[in-house]
Amino acid sequence: MCGSDKKLGEIRALILVGGYGTRLRPLTLSRPKPLVEFANKPILMHQIEALVDAGVTQVILAVSYRAEEMEKELTEEVSKLGVSLTFSHETEPLGTAGPLALARELLSTSPEPFFVLNSDVICDFPFKELAKFHRSHGKEGTIVVTKVKEPSKYGVVVYKEGGEIESFIEKPQEFISNKINAGMYILNPSVLNRIELRPMSIEKEVFPFMAKDGELYAMELEGFWMDVGQPKDFLTGMCLYLNSLRQKNSNMLYEGDCVVGNVIIDPTATIGKGCRIGPNVTIGPNVVIEDGACIKRSTILRGACVRQHAWLEGCIVGWKSVVGRWVRMENTTVLGEDVIVKDELYINGGQVLPHKSIALSVPEPQIIM
Amino acid sequence: MLKAVILIGGPQKGTRFRPLSLDTPKPLFPIAGLPLIQHHIAACTKLADCKEILIIGSYTTTTMAPFISEMQKEYHIIIRYLQEFTPLGTGGGLYHFRDQIRAGNPSAFFLLNGDVCADFPLKELWEFHEERPNALVTIMGTEATRQQSVHYGCMVRELSTNAVTHYVEKPNSYISTLINCGVYVCSLQVFHTMADAFQRKQDGFYNGNGQGHPGYMSWEQDVLAPLAGTNKLYANQVSNWWSQVKTAGSAIYANRHYLELYRERLTHAPCNIIPDVYIHPTAVVDSTAVIGPNVSIGAGVRVKAGVRIKESIILNNATIQEHALVMHSVVGQDASVGEWSRVEGTPSDPDPNKPFAKMDNTPLFNNDGRLNPSITILGAGVVVPPETILLNSIVLPHKHLTRSFKHEIIL
């Protein structure tokens, strides 16, 4: 599998895992963010598999927190893919560029370019095309850009027809471009000369200078893209991902009497009678959905239980949590690990910390400590 | 021989009971499966001496006729409806029909306000009254909290004789925690007192300060208050359950207590029942539904698979679709709740931590103009679509909703 594309040779990738993943709390209180399952697979595994597919043989994880936990869980999983995993441990947060300097030795062992990606991104990963495009223009770096509806919230990228980047503009007031940095790059080792071992932003302190030198190109992403670092976007990203599966790999989707639209159900999960699951639902291993439950636009994580006649829309149900009978949950409700929601309650936009037992309705969005 | 008089008012009254009273006259609104005033009738018929029940109000005879004939059939007793030609007040109507009440020379008559519910201790009241030959009126009294007492008729009595020495209707300041329950035993001589009161009212009306109708008279203010301190008015304090039925929210509270009184009634359990529950024999309830506590289900209602209902009244021919949840709500006649929908209100029960606390009949809106949380009410024929939530809302009859609503009145 790997190495079949000999032209790519030994390719390395660095994934910026970073800090605490506070935006995806309460899930990240129980598991490091890269290990939280997105569509029944840890977020990081989506990225590693795509990298392996593009011929990457060494993945470096830049982590500042909970490295042991990730190492334990990922090493075995990743070795099956025939790729080596190295942890580059930051003793202090180094931003988005600093970790490259920390991993300098690993990244500069060969003159081949390496991939860099943010760990929160889910899309149809375009690594092969990226490598190909990068070689075709021969400059120091290429970044992937994606089109967004509301560019004013982001920094936009302005580039010429052939892809040569002219400038980056932070949160533009007037429309300039609808292309933003998608958080995936391929860089030549020479870029390391532009980076120091200190907290440093690749977006602000590296890329603008490369652009000025005419050394940075943009490649436009085909298909969907989502930063799934917070619950609302996690669910939106899940919908986009499932829709993409429908088009490219529809045999991964579950088909059955009680299913509507795009749904993934782990084979070890059990679904009761008279349920309606979907559209846009993922159900993890050992999950139990009892009779007469209705679930839409939600992720149910491993070992959770949704009891009879419950109705869920726009929810993430954490590992081993139990949603009681006739419960209604909606509006980006997130249950942490091992939460119990008692029968007949209404939870509207609740963010519930792990190991809580909820006995009263939450009619307005609220964090439950 | 005894008689009973039930005062039910008219369509102009009981507006706080809307929208429930838009479809059914409030006195006929079913609580625990029976029209509100049928509970009064049932209590009266338990006394063998009670030979006739007169219902006085200003609803049209056609509105009341089917109910009256049904009651006659059921209780084998004379029951008549006397329609006031115009609302004459609680005393005026009674006085207007005095000959009908006096006919046959009963020893006394019970007088019951239609808008209360209680475990009526009529036998006890009658015995109390009989023991006091000079009593014209005996009032059923109950203990209230100091704070809430001022919303009722307040009485001060002499403890040794139970004679009422002072009576004020809805005082501005605290008088007494003993309040008038709107249930009385009256001797026929009370009509002499009423004649005097009526004369005073007439004199006042024609001497230039005439307002409203010359026949208008308030039982409480024009009859009871002047009787206080004359040794003709007595209070019998009881501890039976009692409540007013003013707002729609009080219907659920009254439902619970009447269900408790009639506990033995439900003989078959069509599904998992958490007592107390009343289910009309013609209702069709799926065996997987879970119902109770405090639920009344009317005739022809359909409750589908996996439905959960608690603390609610479901009126005739309504349909609750699969997996729906209904709690602290009234679902109107022919209304429909869609599958996986949630219809939920906020209970307005008396504070359980305060002894003698009564229902707070809170107004619909608070001082900020916001809707006070209350039970959810679906008017007749309302359709709630599948998978929606209706929280603390009031939906007027025949509205077909298309989305969720919270804290709203939907016209």
Interface residues (C-beta under 8 A of the other chain):
Chain A: G274 R276 D291 G292 C294 Q308 H309 W311 E313 R325 W326 R328 E330 E344 Y346 P363
Chain B: A305 G306 R308 K310 E322 H323 L325 M327 W340 R342 E344 E387 I389 L391 K406
